[in-house]
């Protein structure tokens, strides 16, 4: 029987990391902020959305992935992001930084409006290739995270859980939280099988996440 060649996963990983580095280090352009669905850009680019509870670190993660400080506006005040903010990465990929759901220092009517906007966008965006659902490593999954996961399952929208602020948790506690989140995610049909553990402060996990997301971008030859 002839010998069967096995793929060189280490070589693939190095290649994917380099592709991710080049993509996210390249041109990053703010497109617009949409306060209503009618304002969402009409684009043929593959799209990745960053969703999560208020103050979970969505804007910090976008800045960390692109290696820039002010691509997405960050704040310690929950509810600062009040629009769907779109960014083009090398004219090959569109990123959407979404308003946080859950608690925010804003009137309840405004928070309810942002939540409806986010959910409607997530359920009806055909070019959406993946939702990065951010979860604070200090707290794990919360009730409104589970509600969004259920909605995404029902809409068959692919999502990956991205643990943020991992530098703020001791290693043992982090390991237990990640294990619990991974076990729960495994029961959801639309959840991506791998959990990304990141820190925008230390850079932990950003290279791996860039590598994964870059595989969803349009090939260079297509632009």
SVG drawing of the C-alpha trace seen along z (x, -y; Angstrom):
<svg xmlns="http://www.w3.org/2000/svg" viewBox="-38 -58 44 60">
<polyline fill="none" stroke="black" stroke-width="0.4" points="0.0,0.0 1.5,-3.4 2.3,-5.8 -0.4,-8.4 0.9,-11.9 -0.4,-13.8 -0.8,-17.6 1.8,-19.7 -0.4,-21.5 2.4,-23.5 3.3,-24.9 -0.4,-25.7 -0.6,-27.5 2.4,-29.6 1.0,-30.5 -2.4,-31.4 -0.8,-33.6 1.2,-35.5 -1.8,-35.9 -3.7,-37.3 -0.9,-39.6 -0.6,-41.1 -4.4,-41.5 -5.0,-43.3 -1.8,-45.4 -2.9,-46.7 -5.3,-49.4 -8.2,-49.8 -10.9,-52.3 -13.9,-53.5 -16.9,-53.2 -19.8,-54.6 -21.8,-54.3 -25.4,-53.1 -28.1,-54.0 -30.7,-52.2 -30.8,-49.2 -31.5,-51.4 -28.1,-53.0 -26.1,-49.7 -23.7,-49.7 -24.5,-47.7 -21.4,-45.7 -20.3,-42.4 -17.5,-41.9 -17.5,-39.0 -18.5,-40.5 -17.5,-39.7 -19.5,-41.2 -18.3,-41.8 -21.1,-41.4 -21.3,-41.2 -22.4,-42.7 -21.8,-46.4 -18.2,-47.1 -17.0,-43.6 -14.2,-45.0 -15.5,-44.9 -13.8,-48.2 -10.6,-47.3 -10.5,-44.0 -11.0,-45.7 -8.2,-48.1 -6.0,-45.2 -6.6,-43.1 -5.7,-46.0 -2.7,-47.1 -4.2,-50.6 -5.2,-52.6 -8.2,-54.5 -9.8,-52.6 -12.8,-51.9 -13.7,-54.3 -13.2,-52.8 -14.6,-53.8 -14.9,-52.6 -18.5,-53.8 -20.9,-50.9 -23.0,-51.9 -20.6,-54.3 -20.9,-52.5 -24.4,-53.4 -24.3,-52.6 -23.2,-49.7 -19.7,-50.9 -18.3,-49.4 -14.6,-49.1 -13.1,-47.8 -9.9,-45.8 -7.9,-45.9 -11.1,-46.0 -11.3,-42.3 -13.2,-42.1 -15.8,-44.2 -15.8,-44.4 -18.9,-45.5 -18.4,-46.8 -21.9,-46.5 -23.5,-48.3 -23.4,-46.2 -26.4,-44.5 -27.4,-44.3 -26.5,-46.9 -25.4,-50.3 -25.4,-53.8 -28.1,-55.1 -31.9,-55.4 -33.6,-52.0 -35.4,-53.0 -32.1,-53.7 -30.6,-50.4 -33.7,-48.5 -33.5,-50.2 -29.8,-49.3 -30.6,-45.7 -33.3,-45.4 -31.1,-46.9 -28.3,-44.5 -30.5,-41.4 -32.3,-42.4 -28.9,-43.1 -27.5,-39.7 -30.6,-37.8 -30.8,-39.3 -27.3,-40.0 -26.6,-37.4 -22.9,-38.4 -22.3,-37.8 -19.7,-35.1 -19.1,-34.9 -20.2,-36.6 -17.4,-37.0 -19.4,-36.9 -17.3,-38.4 -17.5,-37.1 -15.7,-38.7 -13.3,-36.1 -14.0,-37.3 -17.7,-36.5 -18.4,-33.8 -21.7,-33.5 -24.6,-35.6 -28.4,-35.3 -28.4,-37.8 -25.4,-36.0 -27.4,-32.8 -30.4,-34.6 -28.3,-35.9 -26.8,-32.4 -30.3,-30.9 -31.3,-33.6 -28.2,-32.9 -28.8,-29.1 -32.3,-29.6 -31.2,-31.8 -28.3,-29.4 -25.7,-32.3 -22.2,-31.0 -20.6,-32.5 -17.4,-32.0 -17.1,-32.8 -14.1,-35.1 -13.1,-35.4 -11.8,-38.9 -9.8,-40.5 -8.0,-37.2 -5.2,-39.1 -7.5,-40.1 -8.1,-36.5 -5.7,-34.1 -4.7,-31.1 -6.7,-28.5 -9.9,-30.5 -9.5,-31.3 -9.0,-27.7 -12.2,-26.7 -14.3,-29.5 -13.1,-28.7 -13.9,-25.0 -17.4,-25.8 -18.0,-28.1 -16.7,-25.6 -18.9,-22.8 -22.0,-25.0 -21.1,-26.2 -20.8,-22.6 -24.6,-22.2 -25.3,-25.0 -25.7,-24.1 -24.3,-27.3 -21.4,-27.8 -17.9,-27.6 -16.1,-24.6 -13.0,-26.6 -13.1,-29.2 -10.7,-32.1 -9.0,-33.4 -7.7,-37.0 -6.4,-40.0 -6.3,-43.3 -4.0,-44.6 -1.3,-41.9 -2.0,-40.7 -2.8,-37.2 -4.7,-35.2 -4.8,-38.1 -2.5,-36.5 -4.5,-33.3 -7.8,-35.1 -6.4,-37.2 -5.3,-33.9 -8.8,-32.4 -10.7,-35.5 -8.3,-36.1 -9.5,-32.8 -13.0,-34.4 -11.7,-37.4 -11.8,-37.6 -8.7,-36.3 -6.3,-38.9 -6.9,-37.9 -10.6,-38.8 -10.0,-42.5"/>
</svg>
